[in-house]
Amino acid sequence: EVDLFQLQVNTLRRYKRHYKLQTRPGFNKAQLAETVSRHFRNIPVNEKETLAYFIYMVKSNKSRLDQKSEGSKQLE
């Protein structure tokens, strides 16, 4: 279980905006955290694929940001 109530309000708002979650204007931190938590718990995750990707990234000392910069180099 992830305690999203520990996140800052701006982080909760960014998550809400990224996933286009619908809320009423003026939600307080507790309401935002509850909405985000509900959404986060329902995101489907392929555990095998996620673990394999994580192990690959750790062993190769890469981060997700490395992939983005490599992709932009290929476009040049």
N, C-alpha and C positions, 0 to 999 in steps of 0.2 A: 504494500500500500504506500502510495506517495502522498505526503502531506503538502498539498498545494497551498494551504493557508499560510505557509511560511514565505511564500513568494511576495514580492512587492506588487502593489496595485498596477504599476506600469507594465510589469511582466505579464500579469493576468490579462490586462487590456490588449497587449500585443498578441498573446495566444488567441484571445477572442477574435481579434481582427484577422489574424492569419487563417484561422479555420472558419471565418465568417459565421460565428455563432450569433444568433439573434437574442438580444436582451432588451429590456426596457431601459431608457435613458436614466442615468443617475443611480445605477446599481452601486451599492457599497462594496467594500472589500470582501466581506463574508459572502454576499450574494454572488459576486464574480467568482470567488474561489469555489463555491458550490457548483456553479454552472460549468466551470472549467473542469472540475473533478469528475462530474458526471460524464462529460464528453471524453475526457482522458481515459476513464475506465472502459469506455465502449469502443475504443479504437482497436480494430483487429490487428494482431501481431503474429507473424509467422516466426515462432520462437527458434526453430532450427536455422532458418535463413539469417535471422538477426544475430544469433550466437556465432554462426560461421563467419559472418561479415565482421563482427566485433573482434574475434580471434585473429582473423586475417589482418585487420587494421593494426592491432596491437603488435603482432609479430613483424609486420613490415614497417613499424614506426611511422605510420601515416595518420593523417586526420582527414575528416571529410572536406576540410578547406583545401587540402592538397589536391583533391580530385577536381575541384572547381578551377583552380589555377592551371592545372594540366589541360583541362578542357578548353580554357581560353587561349592557351598557347597553340593548340592544334588549329584554332580558327585563324591564327595570324598567317 
